[in-house]
């Protein structure tokens, strides 16, 4: 069973529709008991870092997520804010993140002289796959996804970086650390690329390269 975690951060309807489209059995839940029985987890999110962490804690989800992800090693996907919550901390707030990998969440800052770019970074953009990964075996030469964000991830361990994208700077648009997969883009809004992405996530065996 796939559990999409509903913790009050953003519209999860598009994710549920995408999973239904590819024939996946998924439930939308905020109950710790459902998370404790899940075979795969998806943590979506749109909004502020601090609110996201507080909501997870107040709903009793933070503890069970730590146990399922760190101790049990089940696959988890973080989307946008969900990805950012996997890191240690964010420049957006004061709450600590899960800290499941050596990474921080930073606000975009562009050097003087660089073309002035709008925030949030919104719209379609290319991604570059940095290493072979069974969780992301897209076949097409072109890889484009839909983004909406003003913060990005800095991974301190190069081996965790799965994809990079350019928007004024090159930033990590996806990381993969053991059983933990994060994407800054929105696969649920990325049409055929998103369909292939979710299919790959459902078939992913953590620890296997390529």
N, C-alpha and C positions, 0 to 999 in steps of 0.2 A: 504493500500500500504506500502511495506517495501522499505525504501531507504537505499542503501549502499553508504556511503559518499566517494566520490572520491576527495581527496585533495592532490594527488600526492605523497602519501607515501605507496609504496609497490604495489605488484601485487594483484588486486582485482578479477582477472578472476576466480580463484579457488572458491572464495566465491559465485560469481554469478552462477557458474556451480553447486555447491552444492545445492543452493537454487532452481535452476531449476530442479535438480534431485528429490527433495522432493515435487515438484509441487507448490512452493511458487511464488507469484507474487511480483517481486522485480525489482527495477530500480536502475541503477548506476548514481549518479548525484552529482554535486558540486553546484547546484543552490539553493540559500536560499528559493525560492518559493516552490521547491519540498520538502525540509526539513520541511517547515511550514505546509505542507499538509500530511506528513507521519503519518502512524499509528504505525509504529515501525521503529527504526533506528539502523543501524550497523555502527560503526566507526572502521575500520580495521587500519592497519599501520605497517610498518617496516621502521626503520630508527631512526633519532635523535629526542629527545624530543623537543628541541628548534625549529627545522625546522617544525615539525608537528604543534606546536602552532602558529607559524608565518604564515604558509600556511592557517590555518583555519581562522585566523584573516584577512589576506589579501584578501581571497575569500569572506569575509562577512558572514562566517558560524558560527563563535564563538558566536555572539550575538543571532542568531536564535536558536542555539543549547541550550544555557542557558535558553531561554524562553520555548522551547518545553519540555526540560527535567525537569527543576526546577518548572516552573509555571504550565505547562500543564500535567506533570507527565506521558508522554508516555514512554513505555519501550525502553531502549537503551542497546545495547550490544557493549562493547569495546573489541577488539581482539588485543593482544600483545601490540604494542605501543598505540593503541587506549585505552586500559585499563589504561596504565600508564598516559595518558593525563587527565584522570578523577581525578587523585590525585592532591594534593596541589603543589608539586614541585618534581624535580628530581635532583639527584647528577650529572646527565649527562650534565646539562646546567643551564641557568640563568632565562629562561622564567618561569612564573607561570602557573601551570596547571589550570583546571577548578575548582578544589577544591570542588567537589560535595560530597566528603566524607573525613573523617579524616584519611588520608593516605599519605605516601610519596613513591617515587620511589628511590631505593638504588642500588648501584653496588654491585655485589657479592664480598665478601671478606671472605677468608677462614683462619681460625686460623692456626698458625704454628703447625706442627705435624699432621694436617689433611691431608689425601691423596690429593695430588695435582690434582686438577680438571681443565679441559680445559674450557675456555670461547671463544665463547658463549656456554651455556648449549644447546646442540643440539641433537635432536633425541627423541625417544619414552621414556616416563616415566609414572609411576603410579600416580594417584591422589587419595587422601583420602577425601571423603565427610564428612564434619565436622558437618553438621546439615541438617535436612530434608528441602527440598526446591522444590517448584513446578516448578521452572525454571530449575531444573536439576534432574529429576526423572529417572536416568539411572537404568535399571533393572539388569544389569549384576553385578556379584561379582567383576569381573575385570574391571577396568576403566583405560584406557591408552590413552594418547594423545601425539601429536607431538609438541615439543618445539624448539624454536630458540630465545635465548635472553641472554643478559649479565647483565640485571638489573631486579630487582624483587620489589614487592610491600610489604611495611610494613603497615598493618592496625592497627590503634591505638584503634579501637573499636572491641573487640572480636566478637560481634554479626554480624559484617559485613563479617567475614571470612567464605566463603562457602566451599572451598577446600584447602588442603595443599599438597605440594609435597616436596620430599627430594632431594637435590643436594648439598652435603656438609653441608648445613643447611636445616632446614625445612622452607619453604617460602609459602606465600599465592599465590596459583595458580589460585584462583577465589574468587571474592567477590560479594556480593549482598547487595545493600543498597537501600531500597525502590524500585524505578523503574529502578535502575541502576545495570546492570550486567556486570562484567568484567572477562575476562579469559586471562591468560598469554600464554596459549598454542594456537595452531592453529587448531580449529575444522574442518576447510575446508580441512586440510591435514590429518585428523585422521580417514578416512574410516568409518566403521560402527559406531564407537563411535561418530564421528562427525555428521553423519546423525541423530542419535538419539538426539544429543545435539541440533541441529538446529530445529528439530521437537518440542522439549520441549520449546525452546525459542519462537517459533511461537504460542504455546498454553499457554504461561505463563500469569498469572494474577498477577501483582505485589501486594504484601501485604498478599498473601496467602501462608502459610507454608505447607510443605508436599504435 
